[in-house]
Amino acid sequence: RHFPTPFALPPPLSLSRAAGTGTMAHYLPPAIMALFAPRPPIPYKEPIQKRKMYPYSGVSAYIEKLKQYNHPKPEKMETPLERRKKRKANQKTRQEKRLKIQTEKYNPKHPDNVNMTTDAFKTLFVARLNYSITAEDLKQEFEYYGPIVKSHVVTDKSGKSRGYGFVEFDSSRDLKEAYKDADGRKVNKRRILVDVERGRTVTNWKPRRLGGGLGGSRKGGKDVNQRFSGREPPANERRGGDRDRDRDRPQFGRRDRDRDRQQRRAA
């Protein structure tokens, strides 16, 4: 029995071979047939109309006119290097003026300085302090060497510590002992620098902020700057030992000095 089909069946193989490939291409899907479709014709474009150029001519006719032309003098422009040097020179000049004004105002013996110690020759200068240390903490640290008359930590206008202060002893002997022993000690995780007060004891002395001082940590590069805390190199750099071990080592004569100090206090 014959059943109708929804699409046409291809012809027999013998007929397709006889008719050629065109018969088989007729049954390809439209997407494949589009690949074999001819390209659209190339659109016609009118040729480009080139504009007429002016005829070339030489400059020999203008040579005489150029000779008679009054050329302005060339204006020299400032190079970036010269501009940088000029800016540094101006900064240096302003810095010198500022230092000159502050040097004229500098007077460590001014009577209005209420924080000034009484005796400059019994006063120690303590630098590189931890910024959290107060005057009372500084007094407790140096009371080990003898009675303290006054201790002061220098602060700025906002009340923050500037990292240095002064300690006045009751005895010159205690000051000398602290001067020799306390330099380079660790106070609140920082090694301090101890020196005598020079503002009122040395003639024409200027602090570091005015171009003076004895500090060696800001001279230049790493090969020039001082890399240790204190006035002198630590003992381990001088003889090749351990710094902390050398400081913790018992020193001969300390017991005698403690006994003499207790006798003076009892008297």
HUMO-V761872 format. One line per field, one symbol per residue. phi: phi as a letter, one per 30 degrees, with the letter a starting at -180 (. if undefined). psi: psi as a letter, one per 40 degrees, with the letter a starting at -180 (. if undefined). A space follows every 50 residues. Layout:
phi = ???
psi = ???
//
This chain:
phi = .ccdcdbdddddeddddddjddddddcddedddddcddddddddcdddcd ddddddbdcddcddddddddddddcdcddedddddddddddddddddddd ddddddadcdddddddddcddcccccchdddcdcdddddddcddcldcda bbcdbdddjddciaabbccdbdddddddddcddiddbhibdcccbddcdc ccdhdbdddcjcicdbcbdadddcddcbcjdbddddddbiccdddddddd cdjdddddddddddddd
psi = ihhiieihiiiiddddddeaddddddeiiddddddeiiiiihihhiihhh ihiiiiiiedeedddddehghihhhhihiddddddddddddddddddddd ddddehgeeheegdehidhdeehihhifiieehidddddddeedeihhdi ihhhiadeeiieeiaihhididdddddddddeheihhfehhihhiihede ehhfhhideeeaieieefdbadediheiiidiiiddddefahdddddehh hheddddddddddddd.
//
